Amino acid sequence: MPNSYPELYFPVLVQAVIAMVLAAALITISYVFGKRIRNRVKDMPYESGIVPTGDARQRFSVKFYLVAMLFILFDIEAIFLYPWVVVYREPGLSKFLFGEMLVFVILILSGFFYIWKKGALDWSGSDMGGRKR
């Protein structure tokens, strides 16, 4: 068992150094052995030779960002279900944990139905990234 801070944090330091050396080695190997063929198609800002159309600085609808934030929110809330599943079979705690998780899921679903009723997930007839549907 480590007795001092240097002994305690030495494995973390070793792991950080190994990660930095590995990252530098991979970048160096990629630079040394990678192909450097330059042509007009590869210098274009889009992949696969697609000809760019329109302005790259067009405005996007706020709905894109709203849906992304809601996805992250509900994804994080769904992650809270995993620890509950792991300890659910503990003797004596199952009824209490089931009640707690039932309240949690009801709150998540009520939030979901609220944003659904407010129209946050309704894309019909909205402005889709500057283009009318």
N, CA, C and O atoms as CSV, one atom per row, in Angstrom:
chain,resi,resn,atom,element,x,y,z
A,1,MET,N,N,0.842,-1.185,0.000
A,1,MET,CA,C,0.000,0.000,0.000
A,1,MET,C,C,0.882,1.241,0.000
A,1,MET,O,O,1.810,1.337,0.804
A,2,PRO,N,N,0.604,2.208,-0.902
A,2,PRO,CA,C,1.429,3.425,-0.951
A,2,PRO,C,C,1.286,4.246,0.335
A,2,PRO,O,O,0.203,4.348,0.913
A,3,ASN,N,N,2.410,4.827,0.764
A,3,ASN,CA,C,2.427,5.596,2.006
A,3,ASN,C,C,2.557,7.092,1.784
A,3,ASN,O,O,2.278,7.873,2.693
A,4,SER,N,N,2.975,7.510,0.596
A,4,SER,CA,C,3.156,8.942,0.351
A,4,SER,C,C,2.532,9.312,-0.995
A,4,SER,O,O,2.182,8.446,-1.798
A,5,TYR,N,N,2.403,10.607,-1.217
A,5,TYR,CA,C,1.825,11.079,-2.469
A,5,TYR,C,C,2.626,10.677,-3.703
A,5,TYR,O,O,2.028,10.279,-4.703
A,6,PRO,N,N,3.948,10.767,-3.673
A,6,PRO,CA,C,4.687,10.313,-4.864
A,6,PRO,C,C,4.438,8.833,-5.185
A,6,PRO,O,O,4.315,8.462,-6.352
A,7,GLU,N,N,4.364,7.998,-4.159
A,7,GLU,CA,C,4.081,6.586,-4.396
A,7,GLU,C,C,2.653,6.378,-4.896
A,7,GLU,O,O,2.396,5.486,-5.703
A,8,LEU,N,N,1.741,7.195,-4.419
A,8,LEU,CA,C,0.337,7.061,-4.791
A,8,LEU,C,C,0.097,7.479,-6.239
A,8,LEU,O,O,-0.656,6.823,-6.959
A,9,TYR,N,N,0.737,8.571,-6.668
A,9,TYR,CA,C,0.486,9.112,-8.004
A,9,TYR,C,C,1.499,8.667,-9.052
A,9,TYR,O,O,1.385,9.063,-10.212
A,10,PHE,N,N,2.486,7.854,-8.677
A,10,PHE,CA,C,3.461,7.381,-9.652
A,10,PHE,C,C,2.821,6.573,-10.783
A,10,PHE,O,O,3.197,6.786,-11.936
A,11,PRO,N,N,1.870,5.651,-10.525
A,11,PRO,CA,C,1.232,4.935,-11.636
A,11,PRO,C,C,0.468,5.856,-12.585
A,11,PRO,O,O,0.427,5.606,-13.790
A,12,VAL,N,N,-0.128,6.903,-12.058
A,12,VAL,CA,C,-0.834,7.858,-12.911
A,12,VAL,C,C,0.157,8.594,-13.804
A,12,VAL,O,O,-0.100,8.800,-14.990
A,13,LEU,N,N,1.280,8.983,-13.236
A,13,LEU,CA,C,2.326,9.653,-14.009
A,13,LEU,C,C,2.865,8.740,-15.106
A,13,LEU,O,O,3.060,9.180,-16.240
A,14,VAL,N,N,3.106,7.475,-14.776
A,14,VAL,CA,C,3.609,6.520,-15.766
A,14,VAL,C,C,2.596,6.348,-16.888
A,14,VAL,O,O,2.966,6.328,-18.062
A,15,GLN,N,N,1.327,6.225,-16.536
A,15,GLN,CA,C,0.293,6.069,-17.559
A,15,GLN,C,C,0.207,7.306,-18.462
A,15,GLN,O,O,0.049,7.168,-19.675
A,16,ALA,N,N,0.307,8.492,-17.899
A,16,ALA,CA,C,0.268,9.722,-18.696
A,16,ALA,C,C,1.473,9.804,-19.629
A,16,ALA,O,O,1.335,10.203,-20.785
A,17,VAL,N,N,2.647,9.431,-19.139
A,17,VAL,CA,C,3.845,9.461,-19.982
A,17,VAL,C,C,3.727,8.442,-21.112
A,17,VAL,O,O,4.073,8.746,-22.253
A,18,ILE,N,N,3.244,7.244,-20.812
A,18,ILE,CA,C,3.069,6.225,-21.849
A,18,ILE,C,C,2.056,6.691,-22.890
A,18,ILE,O,O,2.252,6.468,-24.085
A,19,ALA,N,N,0.987,7.329,-22.455
A,19,ALA,CA,C,-0.018,7.822,-23.395
A,19,ALA,C,C,0.558,8.900,-24.308
A,19,ALA,O,O,0.288,8.902,-25.509
A,20,MET,N,N,1.351,9.818,-23.750
A,20,MET,CA,C,1.953,10.871,-24.571
A,20,MET,C,C,2.979,10.303,-25.544
A,20,MET,O,O,3.036,10.732,-26.697
A,21,VAL,N,N,3.790,9.346,-25.098
A,21,VAL,CA,C,4.778,8.736,-25.982
A,21,VAL,C,C,4.089,7.968,-27.097
A,21,VAL,O,O,4.505,8.048,-28.253
A,22,LEU,N,N,3.042,7.225,-26.767
A,22,LEU,CA,C,2.310,6.473,-27.772
A,22,LEU,C,C,1.651,7.401,-28.793
A,22,LEU,O,O,1.703,7.133,-29.994
A,23,ALA,N,N,1.039,8.481,-28.332
A,23,ALA,CA,C,0.414,9.436,-29.247
A,23,ALA,C,C,1.459,10.068,-30.166
A,23,ALA,O,O,1.238,10.183,-31.371
A,24,ALA,N,N,2.592,10.476,-29.602
A,24,ALA,CA,C,3.649,11.072,-30.423
A,24,ALA,C,C,4.208,10.062,-31.413
A,24,ALA,O,O,4.507,10.415,-32.553
A,25,ALA,N,N,4.353,8.805,-30.991
A,25,ALA,CA,C,4.877,7.771,-31.893
A,25,ALA,C,C,3.905,7.514,-33.040
A,25,ALA,O,O,4.333,7.381,-34.186
A,26,LEU,N,N,2.609,7.441,-32.755
A,26,LEU,CA,C,1.628,7.200,-33.810
A,26,LEU,C,C,1.575,8.355,-34.813
A,26,LEU,O,O,1.456,8.129,-36.017
A,27,ILE,N,N,1.661,9.573,-34.322
A,27,ILE,CA,C,1.655,10.727,-35.228
A,27,ILE,C,C,2.925,10.744,-36.070
A,27,ILE,O,O,2.873,11.031,-37.266
A,28,THR,N,N,4.058,10.441,-35.458
A,28,THR,CA,C,5.323,10.427,-36.196
A,28,THR,C,C,5.329,9.326,-37.252
A,28,THR,O,O,5.739,9.564,-38.388
A,29,ILE,N,N,4.884,8.133,-36.894
A,29,ILE,CA,C,4.828,7.034,-37.859
A,29,ILE,C,C,3.892,7.368,-39.004
A,29,ILE,O,O,4.198,7.077,-40.160
A,30,SER,N,N,2.761,7.973,-38.700
A,30,SER,CA,C,1.818,8.368,-39.740
A,30,SER,C,C,2.440,9.407,-40.668
A,30,SER,O,O,2.232,9.359,-41.880
A,31,TYR,N,N,3.191,10.331,-40.116
A,31,TYR,CA,C,3.823,11.365,-40.933
A,31,TYR,C,C,4.934,10.786,-41.808
A,31,TYR,O,O,5.072,11.157,-42.974
A,32,VAL,N,N,5.720,9.882,-41.241
A,32,VAL,CA,C,6.859,9.321,-41.977
A,32,VAL,C,C,6.403,8.374,-43.081
A,32,VAL,O,O,6.907,8.450,-44.202
A,33,PHE,N,N,5.469,7.492,-42.787
A,33,PHE,CA,C,5.076,6.464,-43.742
A,33,PHE,C,C,3.815,6.795,-44.536
A,33,PHE,O,O,3.457,6.048,-45.446
A,34,GLY,N,N,3.143,7.875,-44.222
A,34,GLY,CA,C,1.911,8.215,-44.917
A,34,GLY,C,C,2.151,8.783,-46.300
A,34,GLY,O,O,3.203,9.358,-46.582
A,35,LYS,N,N,1.149,8.610,-47.164
A,35,LYS,CA,C,1.271,9.152,-48.521
A,35,LYS,C,C,0.988,10.652,-48.494
A,35,LYS,O,O,0.098,11.125,-47.788
A,36,ARG,N,N,1.768,11.377,-49.278
A,36,ARG,CA,C,1.581,12.815,-49.355
A,36,ARG,C,C,1.298,13.226,-50.791
A,36,ARG,O,O,1.996,14.069,-51.353
A,37,ILE,N,N,0.286,12.636,-51.372
A,37,ILE,CA,C,-0.087,12.981,-52.737
A,37,ILE,C,C,-1.100,14.127,-52.674
A,37,ILE,O,O,-2.170,13.998,-52.080
A,38,ARG,N,N,-0.743,15.230,-53.290
A,38,ARG,CA,C,-1.631,16.390,-53.272
A,38,ARG,C,C,-2.157,16.616,-54.678
A,38,ARG,O,O,-1.412,16.573,-55.657
A,39,ASN,N,N,-3.454,16.857,-54.755
A,39,ASN,CA,C,-4.053,17.230,-56.021
A,39,ASN,C,C,-5.243,18.144,-55.744
A,39,ASN,O,O,-5.606,18.390,-54.594
A,40,ARG,N,N,-5.827,18.628,-56.802
A,40,ARG,CA,C,-6.894,19.610,-56.664
A,40,ARG,C,C,-8.116,19.032,-55.947
A,40,ARG,O,O,-8.760,19.726,-55.161
A,41,VAL,N,N,-8.432,17.773,-56.213
A,41,VAL,CA,C,-9.614,17.164,-55.600
A,41,VAL,C,C,-9.411,16.973,-54.102
A,41,VAL,O,O,-10.327,17.207,-53.314
A,42,LYS,N,N,-8.218,16.552,-53.712
A,42,LYS,CA,C,-7.961,16.350,-52.286
A,42,LYS,C,C,-7.890,17.655,-51.512
A,42,LYS,O,O,-8.132,17.665,-50.305
A,43,ASP,N,N,-7.568,18.739,-52.167
A,43,ASP,CA,C,-7.486,20.023,-51.484
A,43,ASP,C,C,-8.846,20.704,-51.332
A,43,ASP,O,O,-8.949,21.758,-50.704
A,44,MET,N,N,-9.879,20.106,-51.902
A,44,MET,CA,C,-11.224,20.671,-51.752
A,44,MET,C,C,-11.717,20.420,-50.326
A,44,MET,O,O,-11.300,19.447,-49.698
A,45,PRO,N,N,-12.591,21.272,-49.807
A,45,PRO,CA,C,-13.000,21.157,-48.406
A,45,PRO,C,C,-13.949,20.012,-48.095
A,45,PRO,O,O,-14.206,19.759,-46.918
A,46,TYR,N,N,-14.482,19.309,-49.080
A,46,TYR,CA,C,-15.406,18.211,-48.824
A,46,TYR,C,C,-14.781,16.895,-49.246
A,46,TYR,O,O,-13.890,16.864,-50.095
A,47,GLU,N,N,-15.252,15.803,-48.647
A,47,GLU,CA,C,-14.718,14.491,-48.965
A,47,GLU,C,C,-15.298,13.962,-50.272
A,47,GLU,O,O,-16.318,14.459,-50.751
A,48,SER,N,N,-14.670,12.992,-50.823
A,48,SER,CA,C,-15.120,12.235,-51.990
A,48,SER,C,C,-15.266,13.075,-53.245
A,48,SER,O,O,-15.968,12.658,-54.166
A,49,GLY,N,N,-14.650,14.213,-53.323
A,49,GLY,CA,C,-14.706,15.014,-54.531
A,49,GLY,C,C,-16.031,15.681,-54.782
A,49,GLY,O,O,-16.298,16.075,-55.917
A,50,ILE,N,N,-16.878,15.831,-53.784
A,50,ILE,CA,C,-18.166,16.486,-53.954
A,50,ILE,C,C,-17.930,17.983,-54.128
A,50,ILE,O,O,-17.203,18.603,-53.351
A,51,VAL,N,N,-18.542,18.546,-55.138
A,51,VAL,CA,C,-18.387,19.967,-55.402
A,51,VAL,C,C,-19.183,20.745,-54.357
A,51,VAL,O,O,-20.380,20.506,-54.203
A,52,PRO,N,N,-18.545,21.672,-53.635
A,52,PRO,CA,C,-19.269,22.427,-52.623
A,52,PRO,C,C,-20.309,23.352,-53.245
A,52,PRO,O,O,-20.053,24.001,-54.260
A,53,THR,N,N,-21.474,23.403,-52.629
A,53,THR,CA,C,-22.536,24.306,-53.075
A,53,THR,C,C,-22.983,25.152,-51.902
A,53,THR,O,O,-23.032,24.678,-50.767
A,54,GLY,N,N,-23.301,26.373,-52.168
A,54,GLY,CA,C,-23.804,27.264,-51.127
A,54,GLY,C,C,-22.707,27.804,-50.238
A,54,GLY,O,O,-21.519,27.582,-50.469
A,55,ASP,N,N,-23.137,28.514,-49.219
A,55,ASP,CA,C,-22.227,29.143,-48.274
A,55,ASP,C,C,-21.953,28.188,-47.120
A,55,ASP,O,O,-22.877,27.557,-46.606
A,56,ALA,N,N,-20.709,28.076,-46.713
A,56,ALA,CA,C,-20.355,27.187,-45.608
A,56,ALA,C,C,-20.775,27.771,-44.262
A,56,ALA,O,O,-20.748,27.074,-43.248
A,57,ARG,N,N,-21.156,29.022,-44.247
A,57,ARG,CA,C,-21.526,29.675,-42.993
A,57,ARG,C,C,-23.026,29.903,-42.885
A,57,ARG,O,O,-23.459,30.893,-42.296
A,58,GLN,N,N,-23.818,29.006,-43.441
A,58,GLN,CA,C,-25.263,29.174,-43.363
A,58,GLN,C,C,-25.747,28.899,-41.947
A,58,GLN,O,O,-25.099,28.177,-41.189
A,59,ARG,N,N,-26.864,29.465,-41.603
A,59,ARG,CA,C,-27.426,29.278,-40.275
A,59,ARG,C,C,-28.226,27.990,-40.226
A,59,ARG,O,O,-28.900,27.619,-41.187
A,60,PHE,N,N,-28.141,27.323,-39.098
A,60,PHE,CA,C,-28.912,26.113,-38.877
A,60,PHE,C,C,-30.045,26.422,-37.913
A,60,PHE,O,O,-29.956,27.329,-37.085
A,61,SER,N,N,-31.089,25.662,-38.039
A,61,SER,CA,C,-32.224,25.823,-37.146
A,61,SER,C,C,-31.817,25.460,-35.724
A,61,SER,O,O,-30.967,24.594,-35.517
A,62,VAL,N,N,-32.412,26.110,-34.768
A,62,VAL,CA,C,-32.129,25.840,-33.368
A,62,VAL,C,C,-32.579,24.425,-33.001
A,62,VAL,O,O,-32.082,23.850,-32.033
A,63,LYS,N,N,-33.511,23.867,-33.762
A,63,LYS,CA,C,-34.005,22.526,-33.467
A,63,LYS,C,C,-32.896,21.484,-33.532
A,63,LYS,O,O,-32.945,20.495,-32.800
A,64,PHE,N,N,-31.899,21.679,-34.387
A,64,PHE,CA,C,-30.773,20.743,-34.438
A,64,PHE,C,C,-30.090,20.689,-33.070
A,64,PHE,O,O,-29.832,19.606,-32.545
A,65,TYR,N,N,-29.802,21.839,-32.503
A,65,TYR,CA,C,-29.106,21.906,-31.229
A,65,TYR,C,C,-30.012,21.452,-30.087
A,65,TYR,O,O,-29.543,20.820,-29.140
A,66,LEU,N,N,-31.296,21.764,-30.166
A,66,LEU,CA,C,-32.238,21.359,-29.136
A,66,LEU,C,C,-32.351,19.838,-29.072
A,66,LEU,O,O,-32.331,19.256,-27.987
A,67,VAL,N,N,-32.467,19.203,-30.224
A,67,VAL,CA,C,-32.553,17.743,-30.249
A,67,VAL,C,C,-31.243,17.132,-29.751
A,67,VAL,O,O,-31.273,16.122,-29.049
A,68,ALA,N,N,-30.111,17.710,-30.092
A,68,ALA,CA,C,-28.824,17.192,-29.609
A,68,ALA,C,C,-28.734,17.286,-28.085
A,68,ALA,O,O,-28.291,16.344,-27.428
A,69,MET,N,N,-29.151,18.415,-27.529
A,69,MET,CA,C,-29.114,18.563,-26.075
A,69,MET,C,C,-30.076,17.605,-25.393
A,69,MET,O,O,-29.750,17.034,-24.353
A,70,LEU,N,N,-31.259,17.423,-25.970
A,70,LEU,CA,C,-32.219,16.488,-25.383
A,70,LEU,C,C,-31.705,15.055,-25.459
A,70,LEU,O,O,-31.902,14.272,-24.530
A,71,PHE,N,N,-31.047,14.710,-26.562
A,71,PHE,CA,C,-30.468,13.375,-26.676
A,71,PHE,C,C,-29.437,13.150,-25.580
A,71,PHE,O,O,-29.441,12.104,-24.931
A,72,ILE,N,N,-28.565,14.109,-25.371
A,72,ILE,CA,C,-27.535,13.966,-24.339
A,72,ILE,C,C,-28.184,13.855,-22.960
A,72,ILE,O,O,-27.760,13.044,-22.137
A,73,LEU,N,N,-29.195,14.656,-22.710
A,73,LEU,CA,C,-29.878,14.638,-21.416
A,73,LEU,C,C,-30.501,13.270,-21.150
A,73,LEU,O,O,-30.292,12.693,-20.083
A,74,PHE,N,N,-31.263,12.747,-22.108
A,74,PHE,CA,C,-31.917,11.464,-21.891
A,74,PHE,C,C,-30.925,10.309,-21.930
A,74,PHE,O,O,-31.157,9.280,-21.296
A,75,ASP,N,N,-29.845,10.457,-22.646
A,75,ASP,CA,C,-28.817,9.425,-22.670
A,75,ASP,C,C,-28.145,9.328,-21.305
A,75,ASP,O,O,-27.913,8.225,-20.809
A,76,ILE,N,N,-27.833,10.451,-20.703
A,76,ILE,CA,C,-27.219,10.457,-19.375
A,76,ILE,C,C,-28.186,9.898,-18.341
A,76,ILE,O,O,-27.776,9.168,-17.439
A,77,GLU,N,N,-29.454,10.233,-18.465
A,77,GLU,CA,C,-30.430,9.699,-17.519
A,77,GLU,C,C,-30.572,8.191,-17.671
A,77,GLU,O,O,-30.783,7.485,-16.685
A,78,ALA,N,N,-30.459,7.697,-18.887
A,78,ALA,CA,C,-30.548,6.249,-19.095
A,78,ALA,C,C,-29.348,5.533,-18.486
A,78,ALA,O,O,-29.462,4.382,-18.066
A,79,ILE,N,N,-28.199,6.203,-18.434
A,79,ILE,CA,C,-27.011,5.594,-17.831
A,79,ILE,C,C,-27.217,5.355,-16.339
A,79,ILE,O,O,-26.622,4.436,-15.775
A,80,PHE,N,N,-28.050,6.166,-15.692
A,80,PHE,CA,C,-28.316,5.974,-14.267
A,80,PHE,C,C,-29.086,4.688,-13.990
A,80,PHE,O,O,-29.160,4.257,-12.839
A,81,LEU,N,N,-29.652,4.075,-15.003
A,81,LEU,CA,C,-30.375,2.816,-14.801
A,81,LEU,C,C,-29.423,1.630,-14.614
A,81,LEU,O,O,-29.801,0.645,-13.980
A,82,TYR,N,N,-28.213,1.696,-15.143
A,82,TYR,CA,C,-27.288,0.567,-15.059
A,82,TYR,C,C,-26.869,0.226,-13.631
A,82,TYR,O,O,-26.910,-0.950,-13.268
A,83,PRO,N,N,-26.469,1.188,-12.802
A,83,PRO,CA,C,-26.124,0.811,-11.414
A,83,PRO,C,C,-27.308,0.206,-10.672
A,83,PRO,O,O,-27.134,-0.683,-9.839
A,84,TRP,N,N,-28.509,0.686,-10.973
A,84,TRP,CA,C,-29.694,0.135,-10.327
A,84,TRP,C,C,-29.879,-1.329,-10.704
A,84,TRP,O,O,-30.211,-2.151,-9.850
A,85,VAL,N,N,-29.672,-1.656,-11.954
A,85,VAL,CA,C,-29.819,-3.039,-12.403
A,85,VAL,C,C,-28.783,-3.932,-11.729
A,85,VAL,O,O,-29.074,-5.084,-11.408
A,86,VAL,N,N,-27.590,-3.416,-11.514
A,86,VAL,CA,C,-26.525,-4.220,-10.914
A,86,VAL,C,C,-26.847,-4.572,-9.459
A,86,VAL,O,O,-26.610,-5.705,-9.040
A,87,VAL,N,N,-27.375,-3.635,-8.688
A,87,VAL,CA,C,-27.623,-3.884,-7.264
A,87,VAL,C,C,-29.077,-4.219,-6.970
A,87,VAL,O,O,-29.450,-4.305,-5.800
A,88,TYR,N,N,-29.901,-4.409,-7.974
A,88,TYR,CA,C,-31.323,-4.640,-7.739
A,88,TYR,C,C,-31.576,-5.940,-6.995
A,88,TYR,O,O,-32.516,-6.007,-6.204
A,89,ARG,N,N,-30.790,-6.955,-7.212
A,89,ARG,CA,C,-31.019,-8.261,-6.599
A,89,ARG,C,C,-30.480,-8.372,-5.169
A,89,ARG,O,O,-30.529,-9.452,-4.580
A,90,GLU,N,N,-29.975,-7.289,-4.611
A,90,GLU,CA,C,-29.487,-7.324,-3.242
A,90,GLU,C,C,-30.649,-7.640,-2.300
A,90,GLU,O,O,-31.724,-7.058,-2.445
A,91,PRO,N,N,-30.461,-8.541,-1.346
A,91,PRO,CA,C,-31.569,-8.889,-0.440
A,91,PRO,C,C,-31.946,-7.718,0.463
A,91,PRO,O,O,-31.079,-7.053,1.031
A,92,GLY,N,N,-33.224,-7.480,0.584
A,92,GLY,CA,C,-33.729,-6.432,1.472
A,92,GLY,C,C,-33.841,-5.071,0.836
A,92,GLY,O,O,-34.521,-4.203,1.383
A,93,LEU,N,N,-33.204,-4.843,-0.297
A,93,LEU,CA,C,-33.240,-3.536,-0.934
A,93,LEU,C,C,-34.126,-3.500,-2.167
A,93,LEU,O,O,-34.390,-2.417,-2.689
A,94,SER,N,N,-34.589,-4.636,-2.648
A,94,SER,CA,C,-35.238,-4.675,-3.956
A,94,SER,C,C,-36.515,-3.836,-4.006
A,94,SER,O,O,-36.741,-3.145,-5.000
A,95,LYS,N,N,-37.364,-3.870,-2.962
A,95,LYS,CA,C,-38.607,-3.081,-2.997
A,95,LYS,C,C,-38.316,-1.589,-2.914
A,95,LYS,O,O,-38.952,-0.792,-3.604
A,96,PHE,N,N,-37.369,-1.209,-2.082
A,96,PHE,CA,C,-36.998,0.200,-1.965
A,96,PHE,C,C,-36.389,0.718,-3.272
A,96,PHE,O,O,-36.734,1.801,-3.746
A,97,LEU,N,N,-35.477,-0.074,-3.843
A,97,LEU,CA,C,-34.832,0.339,-5.094
A,97,LEU,C,C,-35.830,0.380,-6.242
A,97,LEU,O,O,-35.746,1.256,-7.103
A,98,PHE,N,N,-36.775,-0.559,-6.267
A,98,PHE,CA,C,-37.776,-0.540,-7.321
A,98,PHE,C,C,-38.631,0.722,-7.229
A,98,PHE,O,O,-38.953,1.330,-8.250
A,99,GLY,N,N,-38.998,1.115,-6.021
A,99,GLY,CA,C,-39.781,2.349,-5.835
A,99,GLY,C,C,-38.996,3.584,-6.255
A,99,GLY,O,O,-39.520,4.474,-6.924
A,100,GLU,N,N,-37.756,3.618,-5.858
A,100,GLU,CA,C,-36.902,4.751,-6.252
A,100,GLU,C,C,-36.772,4.853,-7.770
A,100,GLU,O,O,-36.888,5.942,-8.334
A,101,MET,N,N,-36.531,3.711,-8.435
A,101,MET,CA,C,-36.353,3.729,-9.882
A,101,MET,C,C,-37.672,4.008,-10.580
A,101,MET,O,O,-37.683,4.626,-11.645
A,102,LEU,N,N,-38.787,3.566,-10.004
A,102,LEU,CA,C,-40.095,3.873,-10.583
A,102,LEU,C,C,-40.341,5.382,-10.569
A,102,LEU,O,O,-40.838,5.938,-11.549
A,103,VAL,N,N,-39.999,6.041,-9.475
A,103,VAL,CA,C,-40.136,7.510,-9.406
A,103,VAL,C,C,-39.208,8.162,-10.430
A,103,VAL,O,O,-39.603,9.112,-11.105
A,104,PHE,N,N,-37.993,7.666,-10.548
A,104,PHE,CA,C,-37.022,8.217,-11.498
A,104,PHE,C,C,-37.519,8.089,-12.935
A,104,PHE,O,O,-37.457,9.048,-13.705
A,105,VAL,N,N,-38.013,6.904,-13.294
A,105,VAL,CA,C,-38.503,6.685,-14.659
A,105,VAL,C,C,-39.755,7.516,-14.926
A,105,VAL,O,O,-39.927,8.029,-16.032
A,106,ILE,N,N,-40.620,7.656,-13.944
A,106,ILE,CA,C,-41.816,8.502,-14.120
A,106,ILE,C,C,-41.408,9.952,-14.358
A,106,ILE,O,O,-42.004,10.625,-15.200
A,107,LEU,N,N,-40.412,10.441,-13.641
A,107,LEU,CA,C,-39.932,11.814,-13.859
A,107,LEU,C,C,-39.322,11.976,-15.248
A,107,LEU,O,O,-39.549,12.986,-15.913
A,108,ILE,N,N,-38.540,10.973,-15.692
A,108,ILE,CA,C,-37.960,11.038,-17.034
A,108,ILE,C,C,-39.060,11.049,-18.088
A,108,ILE,O,O,-39.028,11.855,-19.017
A,109,LEU,N,N,-40.029,10.157,-17.942
A,109,LEU,CA,C,-41.115,10.086,-18.928
A,109,LEU,C,C,-41.986,11.334,-18.909
A,109,LEU,O,O,-42.459,11.772,-19.958
A,110,SER,N,N,-42.202,11.906,-17.745
A,110,SER,CA,C,-42.996,13.142,-17.703
A,110,SER,C,C,-42.243,14.281,-18.401
A,110,SER,O,O,-42.858,15.096,-19.087
A,111,GLY,N,N,-40.920,14.342,-18.230
A,111,GLY,CA,C,-40.135,15.335,-18.955
A,111,GLY,C,C,-40.168,15.101,-20.450
A,111,GLY,O,O,-40.256,16.047,-21.233
A,112,PHE,N,N,-40.099,13.835,-20.847
A,112,PHE,CA,C,-40.153,13.506,-22.265
A,112,PHE,C,C,-41.502,13.897,-22.870
A,112,PHE,O,O,-41.554,14.499,-23.943
A,113,PHE,N,N,-42.589,13.554,-22.184
A,113,PHE,CA,C,-43.908,13.906,-22.720
A,113,PHE,C,C,-44.123,15.420,-22.724
A,113,PHE,O,O,-44.823,15.948,-23.589
A,114,TYR,N,N,-43.519,16.118,-21.755
A,114,TYR,CA,C,-43.619,17.580,-21.733
A,114,TYR,C,C,-42.956,18.190,-22.962
A,114,TYR,O,O,-43.545,19.044,-23.625
A,115,ILE,N,N,-41.723,17.754,-23.273
A,115,ILE,CA,C,-41.059,18.335,-24.445
A,115,ILE,C,C,-41.729,17.887,-25.735
A,115,ILE,O,O,-41.681,18.596,-26.740
A,116,TRP,N,N,-42.355,16.714,-25.711
A,116,TRP,CA,C,-43.090,16.243,-26.879
A,116,TRP,C,C,-44.323,17.111,-27.111
A,116,TRP,O,O,-44.616,17.487,-28.245
A,117,LYS,N,N,-45.048,17.429,-26.034
A,117,LYS,CA,C,-46.236,18.285,-26.157
A,117,LYS,C,C,-45.866,19.719,-26.534
A,117,LYS,O,O,-46.634,20.387,-27.226
A,118,LYS,N,N,-44.717,20.198,-26.098
A,118,LYS,CA,C,-44.269,21.550,-26.437
A,118,LYS,C,C,-43.826,21.652,-27.887
A,118,LYS,O,O,-43.660,22.756,-28.406
A,119,GLY,N,N,-43.630,20.500,-28.557
A,119,GLY,CA,C,-43.251,20.503,-29.965
A,119,GLY,C,C,-41.755,20.559,-30.207
A,119,GLY,O,O,-41.321,20.887,-31.311
A,120,ALA,N,N,-40.964,20.247,-29.198
A,120,ALA,CA,C,-39.509,20.302,-29.382
A,120,ALA,C,C,-39.024,19.231,-30.340
A,120,ALA,O,O,-37.961,19.385,-30.942
A,121,LEU,N,N,-39.770,18.154,-30.496
A,121,LEU,CA,C,-39.364,17.069,-31.379
A,121,LEU,C,C,-40.136,17.068,-32.688
A,121,LEU,O,O,-39.980,16.144,-33.486
A,122,ASP,N,N,-40.964,18.077,-32.930
A,122,ASP,CA,C,-41.786,18.138,-34.138
A,122,ASP,C,C,-41.030,18.898,-35.222
A,122,ASP,O,O,-40.767,20.092,-35.082
A,123,TRP,N,N,-40.683,18.207,-36.292
A,123,TRP,CA,C,-39.904,18.803,-37.371
A,123,TRP,C,C,-40.768,19.157,-38.572
A,123,TRP,O,O,-40.261,19.752,-39.523
A,124,SER,N,N,-42.022,18.824,-38.565
A,124,SER,CA,C,-42.863,19.094,-39.736
A,124,SER,C,C,-43.154,20.584,-39.850
A,124,SER,O,O,-43.578,21.224,-38.887
A,125,GLY,N,N,-42.920,21.123,-41.036
A,125,GLY,CA,C,-43.208,22.532,-41.295
A,125,GLY,C,C,-42.228,23.493,-40.671
A,125,GLY,O,O,-42.494,24.694,-40.623
A,126,SER,N,N,-41.112,23.005,-40.195
A,126,SER,CA,C,-40.148,23.909,-39.566
A,126,SER,C,C,-39.061,24.268,-40.558
A,126,SER,O,O,-38.993,23.706,-41.652
A,127,ASP,N,N,-38.228,25.190,-40.177
A,127,ASP,CA,C,-37.093,25.629,-41.000
A,127,ASP,C,C,-35.948,24.658,-40.787
A,127,ASP,O,O,-35.371,24.617,-39.700
A,128,MET,N,N,-35.609,23.879,-41.797
A,128,MET,CA,C,-34.580,22.854,-41.681
A,128,MET,C,C,-33.253,23.386,-42.215
A,128,MET,O,O,-32.968,23.259,-43.405
A,129,GLY,N,N,-32.460,23.967,-41.363
A,129,GLY,CA,C,-31.114,24.374,-41.738
A,129,GLY,C,C,-31.088,25.421,-42.827
A,129,GLY,O,O,-30.179,25.417,-43.658
A,130,GLY,N,N,-32.051,26.313,-42.849
A,130,GLY,CA,C,-32.059,27.372,-43.842
A,130,GLY,C,C,-32.830,27.029,-45.112
A,130,GLY,O,O,-33.028,27.894,-45.965
A,131,ARG,N,N,-33.263,25.787,-45.247
A,131,ARG,CA,C,-34.015,25.365,-46.421
A,131,ARG,C,C,-35.449,25.074,-46.024
A,131,ARG,O,O,-35.692,24.435,-45.000
A,132,LYS,N,N,-36.379,25.526,-46.804
A,132,LYS,CA,C,-37.782,25.231,-46.558
A,132,LYS,C,C,-38.097,23.850,-47.091
A,132,LYS,O,O,-37.619,23.464,-48.157
A,133,ARG,N,N,-38.895,23.112,-46.357
A,133,ARG,CA,C,-39.302,21.776,-46.796
A,133,ARG,C,C,-40.483,21.867,-47.720
A,133,ARG,O,O,-40.974,20.844,-48.197
